[in-house]
């Protein structure tokens, strides 16, 4: 896992323990190198982002499932101005929507190690898990090489 520094001010990564979020399992799984989400046990819908209640049938019985760690770039953009507080020093950076292999969903995240000019729809991408200074985790995309 890559380690990055991020100011805590207006941090977008939530506190990730059971005391603070009901989807703490998502973060525990990321720490193990797994991208996961919830699947409704009543209607079978696979939900992204992970949820505790199904928006399709209102059931609250979920199971955790693994998602592919690879996919194809569906769309992307570049943040040049107006980056969120704490990320201004990172601009410009790219964000991409990646269609996951064999799943009916796309996942949006920052793209590391790529310039906007080098990105193309259809490029193969893979998951990159990042570790914040305080041990919390998040994810990004990188080119599959």
Backbone as CSV, one residue per row, in Angstrom:
resi,resn,N_x,N_y,N_z,CA_x,CA_y,CA_z,C_x,C_y,C_z
1,UNK,0.833,-1.174,0.000,0.000,0.000,0.000,0.881,1.243,0.000
2,UNK,0.517,2.205,-0.822,1.237,3.473,-0.863,0.865,4.313,0.351
3,UNK,1.787,5.097,0.833,1.516,5.967,1.979,1.523,7.406,1.492
4,UNK,0.472,8.159,1.845,0.391,9.554,1.450,0.139,10.424,2.669
5,UNK,0.413,11.719,2.527,0.137,12.685,3.584,-1.067,13.508,3.159
6,UNK,-1.946,13.800,4.088,-3.134,14.594,3.809,-3.477,15.408,5.041
7,UNK,-3.681,16.712,4.877,-4.078,17.509,6.045,-5.402,17.007,6.605
8,UNK,-5.539,17.017,7.926,-6.760,16.526,8.549,-7.923,17.494,8.377
9,UNK,-7.641,18.755,8.106,-8.662,19.776,7.945,-9.633,19.396,6.832
10,UNK,-10.896,19.310,7.141,-11.956,18.966,6.184,-11.618,17.705,5.396
11,UNK,-11.180,16.726,6.104,-10.767,15.453,5.534,-11.968,14.709,4.959
12,UNK,-11.818,14.136,3.770,-12.913,13.427,3.126,-12.970,11.951,3.507
13,UNK,-11.936,11.439,4.144,-11.958,10.045,4.583,-12.519,10.003,5.998
14,UNK,-13.614,9.312,6.157,-14.277,9.261,7.456,-13.445,8.506,8.485
15,UNK,-13.800,8.696,9.742,-13.220,7.860,10.784,-13.734,6.454,10.520
16,UNK,-12.862,5.471,10.537,-13.163,4.196,9.905,-13.391,3.024,10.843
17,UNK,-13.604,3.280,12.104,-13.809,2.181,13.041,-15.290,1.964,13.311
18,UNK,-15.581,0.859,13.952,-16.957,0.500,14.293,-17.631,1.573,15.147
19,UNK,-16.856,2.304,15.927,-17.418,3.366,16.774,-17.968,4.534,15.967
20,UNK,-17.504,4.701,14.716,-17.870,5.873,13.936,-18.690,5.574,12.679
21,UNK,-18.650,4.355,12.162,-19.375,4.071,10.925,-19.852,2.624,10.890
22,UNK,-21.039,2.445,10.337,-21.592,1.088,10.221,-21.010,0.338,9.027
23,UNK,-20.223,1.028,8.199,-19.579,0.331,7.077,-18.076,0.158,7.334
24,UNK,-17.712,0.049,8.602,-16.297,-0.120,8.961,-15.676,-1.332,8.290
25,UNK,-16.479,-2.332,7.954,-15.965,-3.536,7.286,-15.329,-3.185,5.941
26,UNK,-15.890,-2.189,5.243,-15.321,-1.735,3.974,-13.861,-1.321,4.172
27,UNK,-13.599,-0.556,5.211,-12.248,-0.068,5.474,-11.338,-1.193,5.977
28,UNK,-11.875,-2.081,6.801,-11.100,-3.240,7.253,-10.654,-4.073,6.046
29,UNK,-11.569,-4.267,5.096,-11.250,-5.040,3.895,-10.219,-4.329,3.023
30,UNK,-10.319,-2.998,2.899,-9.309,-2.246,2.145,-7.935,-2.442,2.755
31,UNK,-7.860,-2.447,4.084,-6.574,-2.652,4.756,-5.986,-4.013,4.418
32,UNK,-6.855,-4.961,4.068,-6.408,-6.304,3.676,-6.159,-6.396,2.173
33,UNK,-6.336,-5.276,1.456,-6.097,-5.274,0.017,-7.309,-5.660,-0.815
34,UNK,-8.493,-5.618,-0.225,-9.715,-6.043,-0.922,-10.669,-4.865,-1.093
35,UNK,-11.216,-4.712,-2.311,-12.284,-3.752,-2.573,-13.588,-4.519,-2.429
36,UNK,-14.444,-4.077,-1.524,-15.682,-4.795,-1.246,-16.866,-3.834,-1.237
37,UNK,-18.039,-4.409,-1.288,-19.261,-3.641,-1.154,-20.328,-4.534,-0.551
38,UNK,-21.523,-3.994,-0.417,-22.615,-4.765,0.162,-23.561,-5.269,-0.917
39,UNK,-24.163,-6.403,-0.610,-25.185,-7.011,-1.459,-26.398,-7.260,-0.574
40,UNK,-27.556,-6.827,-1.047,-28.784,-7.008,-0.275,-29.151,-8.485,-0.257
41,UNK,-29.380,-9.017,0.920,-29.730,-10.426,1.048,-31.196,-10.677,0.707
42,UNK,-32.013,-9.625,0.649,-33.424,-9.794,0.321,-33.665,-9.763,-1.189
43,UNK,-33.196,-8.691,-1.859,-33.485,-8.551,-3.299,-32.298,-8.892,-4.188
44,UNK,-31.098,-9.070,-3.603,-29.933,-9.473,-4.378,-29.185,-8.345,-5.064
45,UNK,-29.604,-7.096,-4.873,-28.925,-5.965,-5.500,-27.515,-5.802,-4.930
46,UNK,-26.556,-5.591,-5.827,-25.200,-5.253,-5.422,-25.129,-3.733,-5.403
47,UNK,-24.719,-3.191,-4.271,-24.802,-1.752,-4.046,-23.422,-1.100,-4.033
48,UNK,-23.287,-0.050,-4.790,-22.103,0.799,-4.677,-22.603,2.200,-4.488
49,UNK,-22.195,2.773,-3.502,-21.256,2.554,-2.441,-21.884,1.622,-1.408
50,UNK,-21.045,1.034,-0.544,-21.590,0.138,0.480,-22.677,0.832,1.295
51,UNK,-23.721,0.090,1.583,-24.864,0.648,2.318,-25.235,-0.279,3.467
52,UNK,-25.985,0.281,4.402,-26.523,-0.521,5.499,-28.008,-0.802,5.279
53,UNK,-28.635,-0.056,4.365,-30.039,-0.265,3.994,-30.122,-0.232,2.474
54,UNK,-30.843,-1.181,1.905,-30.979,-1.273,0.453,-31.925,-0.185,-0.066
55,UNK,-31.479,0.637,-1.019,-32.355,1.673,-1.563,-33.428,1.112,-2.499
56,UNK,-33.333,-0.171,-2.863,-34.302,-0.792,-3.771,-35.483,-1.409,-3.020
57,UNK,-35.205,-2.057,-1.886,-36.282,-2.756,-1.171,-36.376,-2.383,0.314
58,UNK,-35.495,-1.510,0.775,-35.456,-1.033,2.167,-35.063,-2.094,3.195
59,UNK,-34.551,-3.213,2.743,-34.081,-4.237,3.683,-32.771,-3.775,4.316
60,UNK,-32.505,-4.278,5.510,-31.258,-3.897,6.174,-30.357,-5.098,6.461
61,UNK,-30.557,-6.167,5.723,-29.684,-7.336,5.850,-28.768,-7.381,4.641
62,UNK,-27.486,-7.115,4.886,-26.490,-7.043,3.827,-25.411,-8.084,4.047
63,UNK,-24.805,-8.499,2.960,-23.610,-9.321,3.043,-22.499,-8.602,2.291
64,UNK,-21.267,-8.822,2.728,-20.117,-8.196,2.084,-19.614,-9.095,0.970
65,UNK,-19.369,-8.504,-0.200,-18.837,-9.264,-1.332,-17.597,-8.559,-1.878
66,UNK,-16.702,-9.349,-2.448,-15.510,-8.793,-3.075,-15.858,-8.266,-4.453
67,UNK,-15.239,-7.161,-4.822,-15.372,-6.587,-6.154,-14.062,-6.782,-6.903
68,UNK,-14.117,-6.767,-8.227,-12.871,-6.854,-8.998,-11.978,-5.654,-8.698
69,UNK,-10.690,-5.859,-8.804,-9.742,-4.780,-8.575,-9.240,-4.191,-9.880
70,UNK,-9.890,-4.581,-10.972,-9.503,-4.077,-12.285,-10.742,-3.732,-13.092
71,UNK,-10.546,-2.870,-14.074,-11.638,-2.485,-14.948,-11.129,-1.580,-16.045
72,UNK,-12.074,-1.008,-16.798,-11.721,-0.124,-17.920,-12.213,1.289,-17.638
73,UNK,-11.391,2.243,-18.020,-11.726,3.644,-17.826,-12.903,4.010,-18.723
74,UNK,-13.984,4.447,-18.113,-15.209,4.804,-18.837,-15.255,6.299,-19.141
75,UNK,-14.841,7.109,-18.174,-14.835,8.562,-18.333,-13.830,9.139,-17.351
76,UNK,-13.341,10.345,-17.654,-12.373,10.978,-16.762,-12.397,12.487,-16.950
77,UNK,-11.873,13.178,-15.966,-11.744,14.629,-16.016,-10.521,15.024,-15.215
78,UNK,-10.182,16.296,-15.305,-9.024,16.796,-14.580,-9.458,17.939,-13.661
79,UNK,-8.989,17.888,-12.426,-9.227,18.974,-11.484,-8.030,19.914,-11.590
80,UNK,-8.297,21.127,-12.079,-7.230,22.121,-12.230,-7.382,23.197,-11.165
81,UNK,-8.593,23.728,-11.053,-8.918,24.760,-10.066,-10.065,24.253,-9.210
82,UNK,-10.200,24.817,-8.041,-11.330,24.462,-7.187,-11.197,23.106,-6.526
83,UNK,-9.967,22.650,-6.327,-9.765,21.379,-5.628,-10.269,21.531,-4.191
84,UNK,-10.770,20.454,-3.614,-11.237,20.521,-2.225,-10.117,20.967,-1.289
85,UNK,-10.503,21.620,-0.188,-9.547,22.069,0.815,-8.657,20.903,1.237
86,UNK,-7.380,21.147,1.300,-6.426,20.108,1.665,-5.860,19.393,0.462
87,UNK,-6.442,19.627,-0.714,-5.952,18.976,-1.932,-5.485,19.986,-2.979
88,UNK,-5.484,21.270,-2.615,-5.095,22.306,-3.574,-3.678,22.078,-4.094
89,UNK,-2.778,21.630,-3.221,-1.384,21.428,-3.614,-1.237,20.256,-4.589
90,UNK,-2.248,19.403,-4.705,-2.180,18.253,-5.605,-2.603,18.599,-7.026
91,UNK,-3.351,19.685,-7.200,-3.872,20.041,-8.523,-2.715,20.404,-9.450
92,UNK,-2.800,20.021,-10.702,-3.907,19.295,-11.318,-3.802,17.791,-11.057
93,UNK,-4.970,17.139,-10.955,-5.028,15.686,-10.849,-6.273,15.193,-11.571
94,UNK,-6.241,13.936,-11.948,-7.348,13.355,-12.714,-8.215,12.467,-11.848
95,UNK,-9.479,12.413,-12.219,-10.468,11.558,-11.571,-11.109,10.723,-12.670
96,UNK,-11.336,9.446,-12.399,-11.897,8.589,-13.430,-12.991,7.665,-12.925
97,UNK,-13.914,7.374,-13.822,-14.979,6.414,-13.577,-14.564,5.117,-14.264
98,UNK,-14.395,4.066,-13.476,-13.896,2.789,-13.983,-15.008,1.746,-13.914
99,UNK,-15.289,1.146,-15.081,-16.258,0.040,-15.134,-15.555,-1.218,-14.657
100,UNK,-16.073,-1.828,-13.611,-15.450,-3.015,-13.044,-15.706,-4.231,-13.917
101,UNK,-14.716,-5.113,-13.976,-14.844,-6.343,-14.757,-15.943,-7.230,-14.170
102,UNK,-16.834,-7.701,-15.018,-17.893,-8.652,-14.649,-18.820,-8.152,-13.544
103,UNK,-18.975,-6.830,-13.441,-19.908,-6.253,-12.466,-20.713,-5.153,-13.146
104,UNK,-21.971,-5.015,-12.772,-22.811,-3.982,-13.389,-22.649,-2.623,-12.708
105,UNK,-21.407,-2.202,-12.496,-21.205,-0.930,-11.802,-19.885,-0.295,-12.213
106,UNK,-19.819,1.006,-11.961,-18.598,1.773,-12.165,-18.245,2.443,-10.850
107,UNK,-16.947,2.639,-10.636,-16.469,3.220,-9.390,-15.601,4.438,-9.712
108,UNK,-15.948,5.559,-9.083,-15.249,6.825,-9.290,-14.147,6.986,-8.256
109,UNK,-12.961,7.358,-8.703,-11.852,7.626,-7.784,-10.782,8.418,-8.519
110,UNK,-9.886,8.962,-7.749,-8.743,9.675,-8.315,-7.858,8.694,-9.068
111,UNK,-7.198,9.180,-10.116,-6.254,8.361,-10.885,-4.852,8.847,-10.562
112,UNK,-4.016,7.958,-10.071,-2.631,8.305,-9.730,-1.699,7.955,-10.880
113,UNK,-0.552,8.611,-10.892,0.533,8.297,-11.815,0.118,8.411,-13.283
114,UNK,-0.748,9.382,-13.597,-1.167,9.583,-14.990,-1.474,11.051,-15.223
115,UNK,-1.038,11.548,-16.347,-1.399,12.901,-16.763,-2.676,12.818,-17.583
116,UNK,-3.494,13.833,-17.479,-4.768,13.881,-18.206,-4.570,13.576,-19.691
117,UNK,-3.529,14.164,-20.286,-3.286,13.995,-21.724,-3.002,12.544,-22.105
118,UNK,-2.566,11.752,-21.150,-2.209,10.355,-21.425,-3.372,9.384,-21.220
119,UNK,-4.491,9.885,-20.701,-5.634,9.013,-20.426,-6.524,8.879,-21.655
120,UNK,-7.122,7.701,-21.793,-8.056,7.425,-22.882,-9.155,6.513,-22.369
121,UNK,-10.367,6.754,-22.842,-11.477,5.864,-22.511,-11.107,4.461,-22.986
122,UNK,-11.385,3.473,-22.148,-11.090,2.079,-22.479,-9.785,1.563,-21.910
123,UNK,-8.939,2.451,-21.377,-7.679,1.986,-20.786,-7.951,1.080,-19.597
124,UNK,-7.102,0.084,-19.451,-7.239,-0.826,-18.325,-6.660,-0.172,-17.073
125,UNK,-7.423,-0.262,-15.987,-7.038,0.340,-14.721,-7.039,-0.726,-13.635
126,UNK,-6.278,-0.465,-12.571,-6.295,-1.375,-11.427,-6.338,-0.568,-10.148
127,UNK,-6.779,-1.208,-9.107,-6.941,-0.594,-7.799,-5.596,-0.301,-7.155
128,UNK,-5.518,0.848,-6.477,-4.352,1.203,-5.668,-4.892,1.620,-4.308
129,UNK,-4.453,0.956,-3.274,-4.893,1.289,-1.923,-3.854,2.211,-1.303
130,UNK,-4.332,3.302,-0.720,-3.429,4.270,-0.107,-3.653,4.275,1.403
131,UNK,-2.597,4.567,2.120,-2.656,4.642,3.580,-2.360,6.076,4.004
132,UNK,-3.249,6.638,4.811,-3.045,7.975,5.345,-2.114,7.903,6.552
133,UNK,-1.577,9.040,6.942,-0.610,9.081,8.048,-1.127,8.438,9.320
134,UNK,-2.426,8.562,9.575,-2.982,8.054,10.828,-3.472,6.610,10.728
135,UNK,-3.170,5.935,9.609,-3.532,4.534,9.467,-4.829,4.272,8.734
136,UNK,-5.612,5.321,8.471,-6.826,5.120,7.683,-6.443,4.806,6.246
137,UNK,-7.386,4.241,5.501,-7.114,3.846,4.119,-8.165,4.420,3.182
138,UNK,-7.812,4.500,1.917,-8.731,4.847,0.840,-8.196,4.203,-0.416
139,UNK,-8.812,4.470,-1.548,-8.360,3.833,-2.775,-8.327,4.822,-3.928
140,UNK,-7.552,4.468,-4.925,-7.432,5.227,-6.179,-7.264,4.235,-7.320
141,UNK,-7.179,4.746,-8.527,-6.933,3.924,-9.710,-5.560,4.256,-10.275
142,UNK,-4.941,3.279,-10.913,-3.694,3.460,-11.675,-3.810,2.635,-12.945
143,UNK,-2.965,2.997,-13.952,-2.929,2.195,-15.180,-2.515,0.760,-14.856
144,UNK,-3.172,-0.185,-15.481,-2.751,-1.583,-15.365,-1.596,-1.775,-16.336
145,UNK,-0.487,-2.269,-15.833,0.694,-2.424,-16.696,1.087,-3.864,-16.816
